[in-house]
């Protein structure tokens, strides 16, 4: 007889994964390498080590080690908020009257409010190990900046965060959380960097952009002795660290003999989705099992569903390495969309390649329907989801409703990446009926794609 | 050999308490009864049933049943966020270099952000059982209003929240969380009630007060068919429901053979502290064990440390029953103190009587030292505490530092009632060095106490 499945499955601390899973090492056809933006030759570990910690540069290029040890110090930190719960959404199932069985892996039970902490603590650890003084980074909505601040505080590292000025002003709470963790938060563009001064001269009064903040963070890291730059998504190293999400989810399901049919995650840069699917996709790549994977992105920034698969710049400033990925063009400006974490023009190369090989589907959804799903979920499951996470909820509910029509008892697993406490202005817009949807036209996308690097 | 104690002890869902513990039933000398404000006779169940659900009126007066069954429907809801973790604060111990062993029961892992949900769901359940249409309540900082909104949403009840106008305007996020759960949120004073209109006429432009919001909520409940009023603290019924905190904490400690020496909680109305200490104090009252209990309150609103033990009004409007308690006088106006949940002039009668009998200590702490403790805790334990909760952290750290001096290996347990995501303006003040302390003079307290009811 099967065990009764509780509302929340918590692994024991002793069951925390001891190794991260490096998904690319399971792929026969690897994602294309990062290229030097000047020479167009593959980036070397030496080149990357000038920007990132040496060990992280190594991880960035490693596509053969299937598993990489999680350092004990990182596992100890994980124990403060992990294993994260895998929740059986009994209340949602009941509300939908669906025969589907719905599970979600909840990553919001930590002060950064999202899964970002999983990689932040690893990146801070390697910086500390290397004897660095600190790291720099950029943040838009603020979740990554918060996570890195927490991680640096734990290891006694300095943390310099360039926060997009408009967010710095509109999200003072996020800024104060970072300051609570001792981070130095600077609105970007700033007068502290060459690139910042240049932009302010050309565009006085600008609210800034993620691309500009990245450039300021990289310039600062490269100009200071004992500093490196840290990034919260898109990179291979980040997907590696985030595999802890999927490893825990699979271990929890395995304990109850449950196999998901459909696995759903929201995708901006791809760090959460790449982490969630890691062990399942590894099985699929080895022919051991089959799963349906669905990446969910906003209709306003549809890289996987409407972008080109090509080499492109990772940043709008065009100073970072080139990556082959699904992209809308590095100059694509997504309209005001409240899911700040999903406003990236590209997608991590691993997920892009998996999508290209037909191993993963992608869907785009409009934000009013996303907030409707968020509110429906919050009312029955209690948790107030981040707008980003609610993209996955939208499609999970859609799939569950299909099951209701067909009578199929599918098992659905989705990633609930974080909480929406700092997104209440967006909820307010939704409640007041002032939220609108925006879908770029084909012409807009083609125009942006015309600027892809040619070589 | 003892088991190694993990960072977080999670009880299994099957180990969730099946009964609440009614602390008053263990007391030989009972707390004094609530009195009718007109007749000064003890309130009857019939009188209370006009304001509260019948079952809750019964619970309010029950001082003989030692345990009361938790309804299955309430336990099912509890499973969405309970059992709550009991955390061993290894990182804090290490940072303090103390021989003390520190544990905290964390109640912030739910969308209301605090322990308030434990009673809100019980109150909503009994309202539903009685066939009511909805409930009314007031909220200041917003945690209780959020909790009750979530609970009502779950049972399909209407929820009308009167939110102190100044909070309604300054804390729009809290308001939007309540709206997400379908609650009707009205800034108080409002034109929808007689008392609201009267106050607005006398004080146009007033920012409102908790006392006024209570009066509006009670008036609305009494004037509408199928509605009752709900309150989040002070009442016996609330302490009863909150005993789930202490019962879980004790069960988790018992599994590892750990006995606390000192138990610490913040105290505003007393709901969290009363719940945390319930099973431990019950043992002490039966002579089965001894524990040191410390109630922590803000120096700006020191009812237990500097108030009188006397009958007083529970509300500033003087319409609610009289309660015998430690009080600063119902007209006491605490100065701006960011721990909104601790700004009550009185204290629940049970804790007041226990304090009076010398079974519990009380300490008051100043808010800058509270925020210093909050930040210190956040940096090593990850969790960003609510200012209210940080009062308990302050004294837990003080006690741990005493152990460092004396070499004692005391085991300290404290209640971490919630998270501070919506309190970042206060953190900002602290970071910017703009936070001040305030301690009322003896004259101010004596002046306020001169208005105690005389009979």
Interface residues (C-beta under 8 A of the other chain):
Chain A: X6 X7 X8 X10 X12 X13 X14 X79 X80 X81 X91 X109 X110 X111 X113 X150 X153 X154 X172 X173 X176 X177 X179 X180 X181 X182 X375 X378 X379 X380 X381 X382 X383 X384 X419 X421 X422 X424 X425 X427 X428 X431
Chain B: X6 X7 X8 X10 X12 X13 X14 X79 X80 X81 X91 X109 X110 X111 X113 X150 X153 X154 X172 X173 X176 X177 X179 X180 X181 X182 X375 X378 X379 X380 X381 X382 X383 X384 X419 X421 X422 X424 X425 X427 X428 X431
